[in-house]
Amino acid sequence: MRELLLAIESEIESSLAYIRDEDVFISPHATWLPESVQHPCLAIKDGAIERTELTGGMWQETMTVILTVYVSFTGDGRVPVVGDVSVKGVLEIAEDVHEALDENLLSLTGMTSAFSPSEKGAEVVWDGRGGGMEKKEITYQYVREVDRP
């Protein structure tokens, strides 16, 4: 999982140039944001790993990764969702994430599949400092075959 999270972070940083590298981060919790974060930003969180036993001393791992996009909430409720000429909304950023990650095996050994089976609807969350953000969670599943330890 470690290698996968680092590869996703690197891919997002290089593919979504309008998000600062320091605003793409591996998060210890689904709702945690660093103090210094600027918007838009993208959190990468490890999820469940499911294993299936294969023949020949191998197993198949299905690794779930949750990517959460955050955009500052403005007085106009539609902008953080759909964007406008000056800023991308969470739906546009989600499209860019899919463009960067869908079927991208990230050059990782044994990886056979990269697919997003679901994403949650956009929602407003409060940052605890008197401000709000629009957030959208995108789930990706990566499948790889590896030697058993």
Rosetta constraint file for C-alpha pairs under 8 A:
AtomPair CA 1 CA 5 HARMONIC 6.18 0.50
AtomPair CA 1 CA 46 HARMONIC 7.25 0.50
AtomPair CA 1 CA 63 HARMONIC 7.09 0.50
AtomPair CA 2 CA 6 HARMONIC 6.35 0.50
AtomPair CA 3 CA 7 HARMONIC 6.17 0.50
AtomPair CA 4 CA 8 HARMONIC 6.16 0.50
AtomPair CA 4 CA 108 HARMONIC 7.66 0.50
AtomPair CA 5 CA 9 HARMONIC 6.15 0.50
AtomPair CA 5 CA 26 HARMONIC 7.10 0.50
AtomPair CA 5 CA 44 HARMONIC 7.11 0.50
AtomPair CA 5 CA 45 HARMONIC 7.79 0.50
AtomPair CA 5 CA 46 HARMONIC 7.21 0.50
AtomPair CA 5 CA 65 HARMONIC 7.82 0.50
AtomPair CA 6 CA 10 HARMONIC 6.23 0.50
AtomPair CA 6 CA 26 HARMONIC 7.93 0.50
AtomPair CA 7 CA 11 HARMONIC 6.12 0.50
AtomPair CA 7 CA 106 HARMONIC 6.36 0.50
AtomPair CA 8 CA 12 HARMONIC 6.08 0.50
AtomPair CA 8 CA 101 HARMONIC 7.82 0.50
AtomPair CA 8 CA 106 HARMONIC 7.43 0.50
AtomPair CA 9 CA 13 HARMONIC 6.16 0.50
AtomPair CA 9 CA 24 HARMONIC 6.52 0.50
AtomPair CA 9 CA 25 HARMONIC 6.63 0.50
AtomPair CA 9 CA 26 HARMONIC 7.22 0.50
AtomPair CA 9 CA 44 HARMONIC 7.30 0.50
AtomPair CA 10 CA 14 HARMONIC 6.27 0.50
AtomPair CA 11 CA 15 HARMONIC 5.95 0.50
AtomPair CA 11 CA 100 HARMONIC 7.11 0.50
AtomPair CA 11 CA 101 HARMONIC 7.79 0.50
AtomPair CA 11 CA 106 HARMONIC 7.70 0.50
AtomPair CA 12 CA 16 HARMONIC 5.63 0.50
AtomPair CA 12 CA 24 HARMONIC 7.33 0.50
AtomPair CA 12 CA 97 HARMONIC 7.18 0.50
AtomPair CA 12 CA 100 HARMONIC 6.89 0.50
AtomPair CA 13 CA 17 HARMONIC 6.49 0.50
AtomPair CA 13 CA 19 HARMONIC 7.26 0.50
AtomPair CA 13 CA 20 HARMONIC 7.39 0.50
AtomPair CA 13 CA 21 HARMONIC 5.36 0.50
AtomPair CA 13 CA 24 HARMONIC 6.58 0.50
AtomPair CA 15 CA 100 HARMONIC 6.18 0.50
AtomPair CA 16 CA 96 HARMONIC 7.12 0.50
AtomPair CA 16 CA 97 HARMONIC 7.77 0.50
AtomPair CA 19 CA 23 HARMONIC 6.41 0.50
AtomPair CA 19 CA 24 HARMONIC 7.24 0.50
AtomPair CA 19 CA 39 HARMONIC 7.72 0.50
AtomPair CA 19 CA 40 HARMONIC 6.15 0.50
AtomPair CA 19 CA 41 HARMONIC 6.34 0.50
AtomPair CA 20 CA 24 HARMONIC 6.98 0.50
AtomPair CA 20 CA 41 HARMONIC 7.78 0.50
AtomPair CA 22 CA 37 HARMONIC 7.45 0.50
AtomPair CA 23 CA 37 HARMONIC 5.65 0.50
AtomPair CA 23 CA 38 HARMONIC 6.32 0.50
AtomPair CA 23 CA 39 HARMONIC 7.44 0.50
AtomPair CA 23 CA 40 HARMONIC 7.43 0.50
AtomPair CA 23 CA 41 HARMONIC 4.80 0.50
AtomPair CA 23 CA 42 HARMONIC 6.35 0.50
AtomPair CA 24 CA 41 HARMONIC 5.85 0.50
AtomPair CA 24 CA 42 HARMONIC 4.87 0.50
AtomPair CA 24 CA 43 HARMONIC 6.04 0.50
AtomPair CA 24 CA 44 HARMONIC 7.62 0.50
AtomPair CA 25 CA 42 HARMONIC 6.57 0.50
AtomPair CA 25 CA 43 HARMONIC 5.22 0.50
AtomPair CA 25 CA 44 HARMONIC 6.02 0.50
AtomPair CA 26 CA 43 HARMONIC 5.82 0.50
AtomPair CA 26 CA 44 HARMONIC 4.59 0.50
AtomPair CA 26 CA 45 HARMONIC 5.97 0.50
AtomPair CA 27 CA 32 HARMONIC 6.45 0.50
AtomPair CA 27 CA 33 HARMONIC 7.41 0.50
AtomPair CA 27 CA 43 HARMONIC 5.72 0.50
AtomPair CA 27 CA 44 HARMONIC 5.65 0.50
AtomPair CA 27 CA 45 HARMONIC 5.33 0.50
AtomPair CA 28 CA 32 HARMONIC 6.96 0.50
AtomPair CA 28 CA 45 HARMONIC 6.77 0.50
AtomPair CA 29 CA 45 HARMONIC 6.88 0.50
AtomPair CA 30 CA 43 HARMONIC 7.78 0.50
AtomPair CA 30 CA 45 HARMONIC 6.33 0.50
AtomPair CA 30 CA 68 HARMONIC 7.81 0.50
AtomPair CA 33 CA 37 HARMONIC 6.78 0.50
AtomPair CA 33 CA 43 HARMONIC 7.65 0.50
AtomPair CA 37 CA 41 HARMONIC 7.11 0.50
AtomPair CA 39 CA 70 HARMONIC 6.63 0.50
AtomPair CA 39 CA 71 HARMONIC 5.34 0.50
AtomPair CA 39 CA 72 HARMONIC 5.91 0.50
AtomPair CA 40 CA 69 HARMONIC 7.26 0.50
AtomPair CA 40 CA 70 HARMONIC 5.59 0.50
AtomPair CA 40 CA 71 HARMONIC 4.63 0.50
AtomPair CA 40 CA 72 HARMONIC 6.91 0.50
AtomPair CA 41 CA 69 HARMONIC 5.94 0.50
AtomPair CA 41 CA 70 HARMONIC 5.31 0.50
AtomPair CA 41 CA 71 HARMONIC 6.81 0.50
AtomPair CA 42 CA 67 HARMONIC 6.67 0.50
AtomPair CA 42 CA 68 HARMONIC 5.50 0.50
AtomPair CA 42 CA 69 HARMONIC 4.55 0.50
AtomPair CA 42 CA 70 HARMONIC 6.20 0.50
AtomPair CA 43 CA 67 HARMONIC 5.62 0.50
AtomPair CA 43 CA 68 HARMONIC 5.06 0.50
AtomPair CA 43 CA 69 HARMONIC 6.59 0.50
AtomPair CA 44 CA 65 HARMONIC 7.02 0.50
AtomPair CA 44 CA 66 HARMONIC 5.93 0.50
AtomPair CA 44 CA 67 HARMONIC 4.70 0.50
AtomPair CA 44 CA 68 HARMONIC 6.59 0.50
AtomPair CA 45 CA 65 HARMONIC 5.83 0.50
AtomPair CA 45 CA 66 HARMONIC 5.11 0.50
AtomPair CA 45 CA 67 HARMONIC 6.37 0.50
AtomPair CA 46 CA 64 HARMONIC 6.58 0.50
AtomPair CA 46 CA 65 HARMONIC 4.86 0.50
AtomPair CA 46 CA 66 HARMONIC 6.38 0.50
AtomPair CA 47 CA 63 HARMONIC 6.91 0.50
AtomPair CA 47 CA 64 HARMONIC 4.71 0.50
AtomPair CA 47 CA 65 HARMONIC 5.08 0.50
AtomPair CA 47 CA 66 HARMONIC 6.52 0.50
AtomPair CA 48 CA 63 HARMONIC 6.11 0.50
AtomPair CA 48 CA 64 HARMONIC 5.38 0.50
AtomPair CA 48 CA 65 HARMONIC 7.80 0.50
AtomPair CA 49 CA 61 HARMONIC 6.46 0.50
AtomPair CA 49 CA 62 HARMONIC 5.59 0.50
AtomPair CA 49 CA 63 HARMONIC 4.51 0.50
AtomPair CA 49 CA 64 HARMONIC 6.30 0.50
AtomPair CA 50 CA 61 HARMONIC 5.63 0.50
AtomPair CA 50 CA 62 HARMONIC 5.11 0.50
AtomPair CA 50 CA 63 HARMONIC 6.58 0.50
AtomPair CA 51 CA 59 HARMONIC 6.47 0.50
AtomPair CA 51 CA 60 HARMONIC 5.49 0.50
AtomPair CA 51 CA 61 HARMONIC 4.58 0.50
AtomPair CA 51 CA 62 HARMONIC 6.38 0.50
AtomPair CA 52 CA 59 HARMONIC 5.52 0.50
AtomPair CA 52 CA 60 HARMONIC 5.07 0.50
AtomPair CA 52 CA 61 HARMONIC 6.62 0.50
AtomPair CA 53 CA 58 HARMONIC 6.64 0.50
AtomPair CA 53 CA 59 HARMONIC 4.54 0.50
AtomPair CA 53 CA 60 HARMONIC 6.49 0.50
AtomPair CA 54 CA 58 HARMONIC 5.12 0.50
AtomPair CA 54 CA 59 HARMONIC 4.79 0.50
AtomPair CA 54 CA 60 HARMONIC 6.74 0.50
AtomPair CA 55 CA 59 HARMONIC 7.67 0.50
AtomPair CA 57 CA 147 HARMONIC 6.05 0.50
AtomPair CA 57 CA 148 HARMONIC 5.73 0.50
AtomPair CA 58 CA 145 HARMONIC 6.73 0.50
AtomPair CA 58 CA 146 HARMONIC 5.58 0.50
AtomPair CA 58 CA 147 HARMONIC 4.46 0.50
AtomPair CA 58 CA 148 HARMONIC 5.14 0.50
AtomPair CA 59 CA 145 HARMONIC 5.73 0.50
AtomPair CA 59 CA 146 HARMONIC 5.69 0.50
AtomPair CA 59 CA 147 HARMONIC 6.44 0.50
AtomPair CA 59 CA 148 HARMONIC 6.15 0.50
AtomPair CA 60 CA 143 HARMONIC 6.92 0.50
AtomPair CA 60 CA 144 HARMONIC 5.66 0.50
AtomPair CA 60 CA 145 HARMONIC 4.41 0.50
AtomPair CA 60 CA 146 HARMONIC 6.39 0.50
AtomPair CA 61 CA 142 HARMONIC 7.94 0.50
AtomPair CA 61 CA 143 HARMONIC 5.59 0.50
AtomPair CA 61 CA 144 HARMONIC 5.42 0.50
AtomPair CA 61 CA 145 HARMONIC 6.30 0.50
AtomPair CA 61 CA 146 HARMONIC 7.57 0.50
AtomPair CA 62 CA 141 HARMONIC 6.40 0.50
AtomPair CA 62 CA 142 HARMONIC 5.62 0.50
AtomPair CA 62 CA 143 HARMONIC 4.47 0.50
AtomPair CA 62 CA 144 HARMONIC 6.74 0.50
AtomPair CA 63 CA 141 HARMONIC 5.53 0.50
AtomPair CA 63 CA 142 HARMONIC 5.13 0.50
AtomPair CA 63 CA 143 HARMONIC 6.30 0.50
AtomPair CA 64 CA 139 HARMONIC 6.92 0.50
AtomPair CA 64 CA 140 HARMONIC 5.76 0.50
AtomPair CA 64 CA 141 HARMONIC 4.56 0.50
AtomPair CA 64 CA 142 HARMONIC 6.49 0.50
AtomPair CA 65 CA 139 HARMONIC 5.89 0.50
AtomPair CA 65 CA 140 HARMONIC 5.25 0.50
AtomPair CA 65 CA 141 HARMONIC 6.33 0.50
AtomPair CA 65 CA 142 HARMONIC 7.98 0.50
AtomPair CA 66 CA 137 HARMONIC 6.57 0.50
AtomPair CA 66 CA 138 HARMONIC 5.75 0.50
AtomPair CA 66 CA 139 HARMONIC 4.69 0.50
AtomPair CA 66 CA 140 HARMONIC 6.40 0.50
AtomPair CA 67 CA 137 HARMONIC 5.70 0.50
AtomPair CA 67 CA 138 HARMONIC 5.07 0.50
AtomPair CA 67 CA 139 HARMONIC 6.33 0.50
AtomPair CA 67 CA 140 HARMONIC 7.75 0.50
AtomPair CA 68 CA 135 HARMONIC 6.60 0.50
AtomPair CA 68 CA 136 HARMONIC 5.54 0.50
AtomPair CA 68 CA 137 HARMONIC 4.36 0.50
AtomPair CA 68 CA 138 HARMONIC 6.17 0.50
AtomPair CA 69 CA 90 HARMONIC 6.27 0.50
AtomPair CA 69 CA 93 HARMONIC 7.34 0.50
AtomPair CA 69 CA 94 HARMONIC 7.36 0.50
AtomPair CA 69 CA 135 HARMONIC 5.44 0.50
AtomPair CA 69 CA 136 HARMONIC 5.22 0.50
AtomPair CA 69 CA 137 HARMONIC 6.47 0.50
AtomPair CA 70 CA 90 HARMONIC 6.86 0.50
AtomPair CA 70 CA 133 HARMONIC 6.21 0.50
AtomPair CA 70 CA 134 HARMONIC 5.64 0.50
AtomPair CA 70 CA 135 HARMONIC 4.54 0.50
AtomPair CA 70 CA 136 HARMONIC 6.79 0.50
AtomPair CA 71 CA 80 HARMONIC 5.85 0.50
AtomPair CA 71 CA 89 HARMONIC 6.68 0.50
AtomPair CA 71 CA 90 HARMONIC 6.47 0.50
AtomPair CA 71 CA 133 HARMONIC 5.51 0.50
AtomPair CA 71 CA 134 HARMONIC 5.24 0.50
AtomPair CA 71 CA 135 HARMONIC 6.57 0.50
AtomPair CA 72 CA 80 HARMONIC 6.64 0.50
AtomPair CA 72 CA 132 HARMONIC 6.43 0.50
AtomPair CA 72 CA 133 HARMONIC 4.51 0.50
AtomPair CA 72 CA 134 HARMONIC 6.29 0.50
AtomPair CA 73 CA 77 HARMONIC 7.22 0.50
AtomPair CA 73 CA 80 HARMONIC 5.84 0.50
AtomPair CA 73 CA 124 HARMONIC 7.59 0.50
AtomPair CA 73 CA 131 HARMONIC 7.46 0.50
AtomPair CA 73 CA 132 HARMONIC 5.11 0.50
AtomPair CA 73 CA 133 HARMONIC 4.43 0.50
AtomPair CA 73 CA 134 HARMONIC 5.71 0.50
AtomPair CA 74 CA 79 HARMONIC 7.16 0.50
AtomPair CA 74 CA 80 HARMONIC 6.92 0.50
AtomPair CA 74 CA 132 HARMONIC 7.93 0.50
AtomPair CA 76 CA 80 HARMONIC 7.97 0.50
AtomPair CA 77 CA 81 HARMONIC 7.28 0.50
AtomPair CA 78 CA 82 HARMONIC 5.93 0.50
AtomPair CA 78 CA 83 HARMONIC 7.11 0.50
AtomPair CA 79 CA 83 HARMONIC 4.34 0.50
AtomPair CA 79 CA 84 HARMONIC 6.02 0.50
AtomPair CA 79 CA 87 HARMONIC 7.78 0.50
AtomPair CA 79 CA 88 HARMONIC 7.89 0.50
AtomPair CA 79 CA 89 HARMONIC 6.07 0.50
AtomPair CA 80 CA 88 HARMONIC 7.26 0.50
AtomPair CA 80 CA 89 HARMONIC 4.42 0.50
AtomPair CA 80 CA 90 HARMONIC 6.21 0.50
AtomPair CA 80 CA 133 HARMONIC 7.90 0.50
AtomPair CA 80 CA 134 HARMONIC 5.97 0.50
AtomPair CA 81 CA 89 HARMONIC 4.60 0.50
AtomPair CA 81 CA 90 HARMONIC 5.17 0.50
AtomPair CA 81 CA 91 HARMONIC 5.92 0.50
AtomPair CA 81 CA 122 HARMONIC 6.88 0.50
AtomPair CA 81 CA 134 HARMONIC 6.92 0.50
AtomPair CA 82 CA 88 HARMONIC 7.04 0.50
AtomPair CA 82 CA 89 HARMONIC 4.61 0.50
AtomPair CA 82 CA 90 HARMONIC 6.64 0.50
AtomPair CA 82 CA 91 HARMONIC 5.74 0.50
AtomPair CA 82 CA 92 HARMONIC 6.59 0.50
AtomPair CA 83 CA 87 HARMONIC 5.51 0.50
AtomPair CA 83 CA 88 HARMONIC 4.38 0.50
AtomPair CA 83 CA 89 HARMONIC 3.83 0.50
AtomPair CA 83 CA 90 HARMONIC 7.46 0.50
AtomPair CA 83 CA 91 HARMONIC 7.88 0.50
AtomPair CA 83 CA 92 HARMONIC 7.15 0.50
AtomPair CA 84 CA 88 HARMONIC 6.38 0.50
AtomPair CA 84 CA 89 HARMONIC 7.44 0.50
AtomPair CA 88 CA 92 HARMONIC 5.87 0.50
AtomPair CA 88 CA 93 HARMONIC 6.43 0.50
AtomPair CA 89 CA 93 HARMONIC 6.33 0.50
AtomPair CA 90 CA 94 HARMONIC 5.97 0.50
AtomPair CA 90 CA 122 HARMONIC 7.23 0.50
AtomPair CA 90 CA 134 HARMONIC 7.12 0.50
AtomPair CA 90 CA 135 HARMONIC 6.75 0.50
AtomPair CA 90 CA 136 HARMONIC 6.25 0.50
AtomPair CA 91 CA 95 HARMONIC 6.37 0.50
AtomPair CA 91 CA 122 HARMONIC 7.87 0.50
AtomPair CA 91 CA 136 HARMONIC 7.81 0.50
AtomPair CA 92 CA 96 HARMONIC 6.42 0.50
AtomPair CA 93 CA 97 HARMONIC 6.19 0.50
AtomPair CA 94 CA 98 HARMONIC 6.32 0.50
AtomPair CA 94 CA 136 HARMONIC 7.76 0.50
AtomPair CA 94 CA 138 HARMONIC 7.41 0.50
AtomPair CA 95 CA 99 HARMONIC 6.24 0.50
AtomPair CA 96 CA 100 HARMONIC 6.23 0.50
AtomPair CA 97 CA 101 HARMONIC 6.04 0.50
AtomPair CA 98 CA 102 HARMONIC 5.13 0.50
AtomPair CA 98 CA 116 HARMONIC 7.81 0.50
AtomPair CA 100 CA 104 HARMONIC 7.21 0.50
AtomPair CA 101 CA 105 HARMONIC 7.96 0.50
AtomPair CA 101 CA 114 HARMONIC 7.18 0.50
AtomPair CA 101 CA 115 HARMONIC 7.86 0.50
AtomPair CA 102 CA 114 HARMONIC 5.84 0.50
AtomPair CA 102 CA 115 HARMONIC 5.49 0.50
AtomPair CA 102 CA 116 HARMONIC 6.95 0.50
AtomPair CA 103 CA 113 HARMONIC 6.34 0.50
AtomPair CA 103 CA 114 HARMONIC 4.67 0.50
AtomPair CA 103 CA 115 HARMONIC 6.07 0.50
AtomPair CA 104 CA 113 HARMONIC 7.91 0.50
AtomPair CA 104 CA 114 HARMONIC 5.99 0.50
AtomPair CA 105 CA 111 HARMONIC 5.85 0.50
AtomPair CA 105 CA 112 HARMONIC 6.91 0.50
AtomPair CA 105 CA 113 HARMONIC 6.54 0.50
AtomPair CA 105 CA 114 HARMONIC 6.02 0.50
AtomPair CA 105 CA 142 HARMONIC 7.99 0.50
AtomPair CA 107 CA 111 HARMONIC 7.84 0.50
AtomPair CA 109 CA 144 HARMONIC 7.95 0.50
AtomPair CA 110 CA 144 HARMONIC 5.01 0.50
AtomPair CA 110 CA 145 HARMONIC 5.10 0.50
AtomPair CA 110 CA 146 HARMONIC 6.18 0.50
AtomPair CA 111 CA 142 HARMONIC 7.16 0.50
AtomPair CA 111 CA 143 HARMONIC 5.81 0.50
AtomPair CA 111 CA 144 HARMONIC 4.01 0.50
AtomPair CA 111 CA 145 HARMONIC 6.59 0.50
AtomPair CA 112 CA 142 HARMONIC 7.61 0.50
AtomPair CA 112 CA 143 HARMONIC 5.59 0.50
AtomPair CA 112 CA 144 HARMONIC 5.26 0.50
AtomPair CA 112 CA 145 HARMONIC 7.43 0.50
AtomPair CA 113 CA 141 HARMONIC 7.74 0.50
AtomPair CA 113 CA 142 HARMONIC 5.48 0.50
AtomPair CA 113 CA 143 HARMONIC 5.00 0.50
AtomPair CA 113 CA 144 HARMONIC 7.01 0.50
AtomPair CA 114 CA 140 HARMONIC 6.98 0.50
AtomPair CA 114 CA 141 HARMONIC 5.88 0.50
AtomPair CA 114 CA 142 HARMONIC 4.63 0.50
AtomPair CA 114 CA 143 HARMONIC 6.71 0.50
AtomPair CA 115 CA 140 HARMONIC 5.59 0.50
AtomPair CA 115 CA 141 HARMONIC 5.46 0.50
AtomPair CA 115 CA 142 HARMONIC 6.63 0.50
AtomPair CA 116 CA 138 HARMONIC 7.25 0.50
AtomPair CA 116 CA 139 HARMONIC 5.58 0.50
AtomPair CA 116 CA 140 HARMONIC 4.18 0.50
AtomPair CA 116 CA 141 HARMONIC 6.05 0.50
AtomPair CA 117 CA 139 HARMONIC 6.54 0.50
AtomPair CA 117 CA 140 HARMONIC 6.49 0.50
AtomPair CA 117 CA 141 HARMONIC 7.19 0.50
AtomPair CA 118 CA 138 HARMONIC 6.46 0.50
AtomPair CA 118 CA 139 HARMONIC 5.55 0.50
AtomPair CA 118 CA 140 HARMONIC 7.54 0.50
AtomPair CA 119 CA 136 HARMONIC 7.45 0.50
AtomPair CA 119 CA 137 HARMONIC 5.60 0.50
AtomPair CA 119 CA 138 HARMONIC 4.29 0.50
AtomPair CA 119 CA 139 HARMONIC 5.66 0.50
AtomPair CA 120 CA 136 HARMONIC 6.22 0.50
AtomPair CA 120 CA 137 HARMONIC 5.36 0.50
AtomPair CA 120 CA 138 HARMONIC 6.57 0.50
AtomPair CA 121 CA 136 HARMONIC 6.22 0.50
AtomPair CA 121 CA 137 HARMONIC 7.52 0.50
AtomPair CA 122 CA 134 HARMONIC 6.52 0.50
AtomPair CA 122 CA 135 HARMONIC 5.52 0.50
AtomPair CA 122 CA 136 HARMONIC 4.63 0.50
AtomPair CA 122 CA 137 HARMONIC 7.64 0.50
AtomPair CA 123 CA 134 HARMONIC 5.49 0.50
AtomPair CA 123 CA 135 HARMONIC 5.47 0.50
AtomPair CA 123 CA 136 HARMONIC 6.68 0.50
AtomPair CA 124 CA 132 HARMONIC 6.62 0.50
AtomPair CA 124 CA 133 HARMONIC 5.58 0.50
AtomPair CA 124 CA 134 HARMONIC 4.52 0.50
AtomPair CA 124 CA 135 HARMONIC 6.26 0.50
AtomPair CA 125 CA 132 HARMONIC 5.69 0.50
AtomPair CA 125 CA 133 HARMONIC 5.36 0.50
AtomPair CA 125 CA 134 HARMONIC 6.27 0.50
AtomPair CA 125 CA 135 HARMONIC 6.95 0.50
AtomPair CA 126 CA 130 HARMONIC 7.18 0.50
AtomPair CA 126 CA 131 HARMONIC 5.89 0.50
AtomPair CA 126 CA 132 HARMONIC 4.32 0.50
AtomPair CA 126 CA 133 HARMONIC 6.19 0.50
AtomPair CA 127 CA 131 HARMONIC 5.62 0.50
AtomPair CA 127 CA 132 HARMONIC 5.66 0.50
AtomPair CA 127 CA 133 HARMONIC 7.04 0.50
